[in-house]
Amino acid sequence: MITSSPRQHLLLPWTVQEREDPVLEFDRGEGVYFFDRQGKRYLDLLSQLFHGNLGHGSRRVIDAIKRQAERASCISPQVLTGERIELAEKLTKLAPGDLSKCFFVNSGSEADDQAFILARLITGRPKIFAKYRSYHGTTYGTLGVGGDPRRSAIEPGPAGTVRFFDPYCYRCDFDKKYPECNIYCLDALENQLRLENPATVAAIVVEPVTGAAGGFPLPDGYLPRLRQLCDKYGILLIADEVITGFGRTGKMFAVEHENVVPDMMVLAKGLTSGYVPMGAVLVREHIARHFESRMLPLGSTYAAHPLACAAALACLEEYTPQLIDHARKMGELLFARLRDLAGRHPMVGDVRGKGLLACLELVQDRGKKTPLVPANTDSLLPLQIRRKSWEEGIHVLARGSLIILSPPLILQPEHIEEGVAKLDRVLGWVETAADF
């Protein structure tokens, strides 16, 4: 029984501690809903933190974890299990192109971190290029590479980090218009590579749909041209699919929308639907061959943990073509309802995303696109929006001027109607609170 204050002995992530009072205390989940300790029900429009793709209480996943726990749950990462072998085989068969080997870790942060190390080991080059609006993890080597404002806490960050301007079409950094611009930001990136000396660049990392740092997809044509640019200079392309993988965007992997094969693909979150921590780096055949005769100096105690492998295998059974297609259709309905919502709320400057990954960008003036919360501002408004959403019984991500949605793939039309109606009231409150 808990007798102390909920956070008395805890440090909470990504926050000023005292601002979190009162803390939401999760009790249990069922499908697309979860309940707090007082019994209040919340529609989970964020899949907790982009990772509960199958929702709460999937019997297939839970039973698989139970069976594995009874059989074996403490194994050295240097010892192979049938589940680990099977999972690697199934993942590489699902993956595009010749992404033929898996390196398992415990999270998306670890997976990106290891991918950056692998890129440097393979190329012998020191630099990693990442977008200004990006987030690739919370380790020193990933938080310092991504452009997310949270990086300021550890700056100057790891050596070799170089950032470039995003294909952020809503408010282009080059004051261009897509598609007339012919994706000018890629020309700017190539010029930046030349100035940095491409022979010093190990990898370029991108999210096919930018997640928590912006909620916008790469425009059509960007990823194939980026692939060509990397090939031109012998630079590795890393696709961070931690959020976008496993049906989130209406394809199994988001790179499949444009038939691009990255040199490395980073996975986590939906890999186990969050039921057990796990991450993975999938690499192409030429990268795998590099370590056939060279030392791979990476690894961790809990990598490919048997419970995680069991959970992941069960999740892959759930990620059927029918479920992925359902996610695509629900995404179309969600975006139609969000655009209707934007029509009623002038503070919604942009509605964007792909599949069941959606973002509302809030503005002070729709014509001028003035952000509701200026960049790198310590505003309480996102926290207040999150709390108001909880009052309404929905769970979303609010940060800066963004409200981001990432509901479970099992979402149904009635859940969309419920969520949008409640979000409508939240936006009405924001307009009053922000004096619109």
Secondary structure, DSSP 4 states (H G I P E B T S, - for coil): ---S-TTTT---TTS-GGGGPSPP-EEEEEBTEEEETT--EEEETTHHHHT-TT-B--HHHHHHHHHHHHH-----TTS--HHHHHHHHHHHHHSSTTEEEEEEESSHHHHHHHHHHHHHHHH---EEEEESS----SSHHHHTTS--GGGGGGTT-STTEEEE----GGG-TT---TTTT-SHHHHHHHHHHHHH-GGGEEEEEE-SB--TTT--BPPTTHHHHHHHHHHHHTPEEEEE-TTTTTTTTSSSSGGGGGT---SEEEE-GGGTTTSS--EEEEEEHHHHHHTTSS------TTTT-HHHHHHHHHHHHH--HHHHHHHHHHHHHHHHHHHHHHHH-TTEEEEEEETTEEEEEEEEETTTTEESS-TT---SHHHHHHHHHHHHTEE-EEETTEEEE---TT--HHHHHHHHHHHHHHHHHHHHHTT-
